[in-house]
Amino acid sequence: MITFVKYSNTLENIKHILDKIGKYNFWDGQMPSIGYWRTSYIHKITAYLDNKLVKVLTGQRRTGKSYILRQIIHYLITDKKINPNNIFYLNKEFLVFDFVKSYIDLENLFEYYKQELNISGKVYIFLDEVQNINQWEIFVNSYAQDFTGEYELFITGSNSKLLSGEMASLLSGRYVQFDIYPFSLKEFSDFRNLKPGKAAFLTYLQTGGLPEMLHFNDEEIKRHYVQSLKNTIILRDIVQRYKIKDIELLDEIFKFVAVNTGSLTSLNNIVKYFKSIQKKTNYETLSSYISYLKDTYIIHETERYDLRGKKILGGVRKYYLNDLAFKNYLYCILASDIGYNIENFVFMQLKRMGFNVSIGVQGNKEIDFVAHKQDKTLYVQVAYLLSDQKTIDREFGNLLNIKDNHEKIVISMDEIQLSNHKGIKHMHPWDIITYE
């Protein structure tokens, strides 16, 4: 028997615990529930199999990270013919794993698992929501570097700081990160058996791509689900983690960002807004709270990029939602918001495609998005409708002022797709999925 250190007295009944967690593993030959098969992610991740790199899946809560882990496990068992006993899965969201408080508890459980199941050969380790294990990085780093055995690790987390600081230093160059987002329009349409096109796009724009939402038909149930998810992210991922005292202010800041998605703003302007409604705050508090929201992936920030000076400009920036359901189901939406919602959609689609996205600035002209990925650059303008010649001249003209040969696109909802103009493409928002 293994002798457990004094810090792990909760593991005295560990054999019973091992029996309990067996139903969440696949040691009895039962295949995991895999849900909707997210092909693009599985192809990307499995391309990195059979090496020592730690595979890190990050993203907002309830975007399907756990399902993707189980899909990888399914692939290992069915396609790679890996013995299910050689796969160890732990999900810190499940109460059965609540006793795993620290890396010591995790190490004891893992060693006991190997002993009881008489494991030989390579072990695939899957740790879901790993940030909830104290000093988890010690365990991960140890097995990632262990030259006495074969281990391959997959971890998920719902905080963008997962690989910051000490962990980034420990695993420098020895991990690969995958950002997991809600369902794309392509996945949404496929799941709902919708014909790609305008109708599917408008439904997606209203509903969003949170995977579990696709199982609900009642609008009130959807609203309650989104409210509950937002509260969980704020209370568990921010308030508990950072010991936030003013929960109401944090909630109001998220509401402000959600309602004003796609609008140019600055932290100073947001401070002034809250002071105007007699809500006490300051620059430092506001900056911290927005940073915490970004850490959970519920919102994204994009800065301005000077196309002439080739540098990031401080001050004014824009915020976008990880999923429009947070705006559409929680706050009053005006008909005039559709242009901003389309812009939010395009921003998130560019993120899914792996681009780093910023706002382009050239003199007094603004380019909605400048998207960089390795040696590829896209310039993108987004409009609800190209309703008159003035609008057409503005959207296409801003791009014509850019004197390089990178791809330039104008995206709008117009029924008629315009011909390419001096190399600038006109696309419908639902057509950008072909760029995946």
Steps between C-alpha positions, in 0.01 A plus 500: 500500500600859442565702811335838467664812632335675792355775278276250322302347785187535284639216289481232769206346320661535160419152371131573544558833325680326214193281454277808496704689243512194279163593349653824373785308345480226240677213671196271474485536123211745500547770235476863610206720406644720228212725388530692175830414332703822466704393202720807454624490860557124498705525181712781643564332834557143382759632254716559811466148644789272589741752645586656837322830432228575753175569313324794665135579421385838627172686468190628673289268714244288312657531157558125468856443627397190697320352199807557286716320757261205490503507120880475510470208741248338265745549212784343701293194589330442165754624245832465682393179681629628835413282799230693697684412822787717379280809495460699824225766504423748778247784487512746788146615421368163623441459874651153500839665442449764768754333731780580252593834650870517414767346282583266790147357499518467123836323515374256764188420300697457178756269661225293657322475165817370333555247778144369525451468123852364456572755229789444262595699195404853407235681706280776358411750775193726460447774761182706451473847663846450643520852648285375789788281627746686718849505344387273219795622294739296716324176403470594132859614470629187673323256269565709191873464564509149651751297296444180702153442355278599210233759574297731279299775666186690400371777726215752484438825682252787498747776576737665254762529775525120511839508328630824641779552747664195651322244282607671181857497626486136607352380172681746274486357148341175617131568453258586220186703571158474335234767554154343517206719400121451493356335190584682179225575249617198301471270805170660605347447154623142484369417849159651426486359144460851361584592144798737498394852412323809625223329697744282695724800562218714643396215730859456615540875551209494744564165671879497514715189503505380862477123445245420772268777376440299184305245703246760622195614304332720759627860500453541875707188569772641276495828690526324837787286372698800376433688825617201703815460291584869529452486878719191527781664304481818707460334842723194466762607248542860613349578843634188673833501320581867550303565823287769336292706742288716269313230307234747386764722335656200326160398366428857383835518320422180313157640405664820371745304286227268368263780405780703339669217314687627195498865614824693540557581865769555761535414866485869589171538313354196678604647836328826406186311402475325836562822686220662297256240635636540855683167498830533681808358329844602382739424216695231689190310613339518159818386327530203737135394462514514121824303509328232710212482252748458215679226693179292499465544119146637538619821331785584263688825460653631180729801473567745219789434263672784313541370147758765414707488817455123539428527871221450752328819616399529864187651649193431289403140428200276429350207686318201355303216658613140482139417420214733409256304717624702799381819332191372326343314793604719794469857379260707291605487136408771254449453127798730445726247675500255210801668338700465822387140537619421148832665585522285815432191289776587251747572781435162662520322165843652438606382847378148419710509185807565715552868420626766737249781451539875546330820382679662210581872510633687198496876550137587577370181339404189697513140378265282702742207521863437415553126539850349514592132494858397427567641153134572419321833550133587442341843503127484573222758498160408644169675428138401555399621154674687220188712479624789286798615296643695795513182709652302214764768444585503871529125551690429178689831509654434840646177363616659173714739704711205615779470245605138533399170343344328799144370466225757557135414571175692554231302684133599500148354504399633157286256303708554188869418518700776335774434250860527613609861488870564428591173669271550801259212559141541613370216717196412707578427867385139461752449220800565724456151646662371180822652633511249790 
